[in-house]
Amino acid sequence: MLPEKKDDSNLWDMLDAAEAIKSFISGCSYQDYLKDRMLRGAVERHLEIIGEAAGRISREFRNEHGEIPWQRIIGLRNVLIHEYGDIEDILVWEVASLHIPDLIGKLERLIPHPPTDAQE
């Protein structure tokens, strides 16, 4: 089943935010992450975007693609938004450094390629 247009848009938002996180932490250690409040905020914000977009994906599409941990992604977004005082930096770091690269690969396989302009 092909994703709805709205699903495509949200998948692209998830991929864009995930790639941004990967870029933000490239070359950083956990200690670098802890010392940089702006970096922590940027990573957290983009994790929120990923979770918000995941929540907007149709239930049918999510059910068909169980390789993506939709509920965990949405749950992390909820913690970041509503329980921000309880955020554990090490857990956010682990998500960013260990799980985001895997998520990028999975999203890239789900997103349809844009049509080419040249018709041969």
C-alpha positions in Angstrom: 0.0 0.0 0.0 1.3 3.4 -0.9 1.4 6.1 1.8 -1.1 8.9 1.7 0.3 12.3 0.5 0.1 13.5 4.1 2.1 10.4 5.2 4.7 11.2 2.6 5.0 14.8 4.0 5.4 13.6 7.6 7.9 10.9 6.6 10.0 13.6 4.9 9.7 15.8 8.1 10.9 12.9 10.2 13.8 12.2 7.8 14.8 15.9 7.7 14.8 16.2 11.5 16.7 12.9 11.9 19.4 14.0 9.4 19.7 17.3 11.2 20.3 15.5 14.5 22.9 13.3 12.9 24.7 16.4 11.5 24.5 18.3 14.8 26.2 15.6 16.8 28.7 14.5 14.2 32.2 14.5 15.7 30.8 15.1 19.2 31.3 13.1 22.3 28.8 12.7 25.1 30.9 15.2 27.1 30.7 17.7 24.3 27.0 17.2 24.2 26.6 17.8 28.0 28.7 21.1 27.8 26.7 22.6 25.0 23.2 23.8 26.0 22.4 24.9 22.5 23.3 21.5 21.0 21.1 19.7 23.6 18.2 22.0 22.8 18.6 21.5 19.1 18.7 17.8 19.4 15.7 17.7 21.8 13.7 20.0 19.5 14.4 17.9 16.4 13.4 14.7 18.4 10.1 16.5 19.2 9.6 17.2 15.5 10.2 13.5 14.7 7.7 12.4 17.3 5.1 15.0 16.2 5.4 13.9 12.6 5.3 10.2 13.6 2.0 10.8 15.4 0.5 12.3 12.3 1.3 9.3 10.1 -1.9 7.3 9.4 -2.6 4.4 11.6 -2.8 2.1 8.6 0.7 3.1 7.4 2.1 2.7 11.0 0.5 -0.8 11.3 2.1 -1.8 8.0 5.6 -0.7 9.0 6.3 -2.2 12.3 10.0 -1.9 11.7 9.7 1.7 12.9 9.1 2.0 16.7 6.3 4.5 16.2 5.0 4.4 19.8 8.4 4.8 21.3 9.1 7.8 19.0 5.8 9.4 19.9 6.4 8.6 23.6 9.8 10.3 23.6 8.2 13.4 22.1 5.6 13.4 24.8 8.3 13.1 27.5 10.3 15.9 25.9 7.3 18.2 25.7 5.5 17.4 28.9 8.1 16.1 31.3 11.0 18.2 30.3 12.2 18.5 33.9 12.8 14.7 34.0 14.8 14.4 30.8 17.9 12.3 31.2 20.7 13.6 28.9 22.3 10.2 28.6 19.0 8.7 27.2 18.6 11.6 24.7 22.3 11.1 23.7 21.8 7.4 23.2 18.7 8.0 21.0 20.6 10.6 18.9 23.8 8.7 18.5 22.6 5.1 18.4 19.0 5.1 17.1 18.8 8.0 14.8 21.2 6.6 12.2 19.1 3.4 12.1 15.9 5.4 11.8 17.3 7.3 8.9 18.0 4.1 7.0 14.5 2.8 7.7 12.9 6.1 6.6 14.9 6.3 3.4 13.4 2.9 2.4 9.9 4.1 3.0 10.0 7.5 1.3 9.0 7.4 -2.3 11.6 8.9 -4.7 10.5 12.1 -6.4 9.6 11.7 -10.0 12.3 12.5 -12.5 11.8 15.5 -14.8 13.4 13.7 -17.8 11.1 11.2 -19.5 13.1 8.9 -21.7 
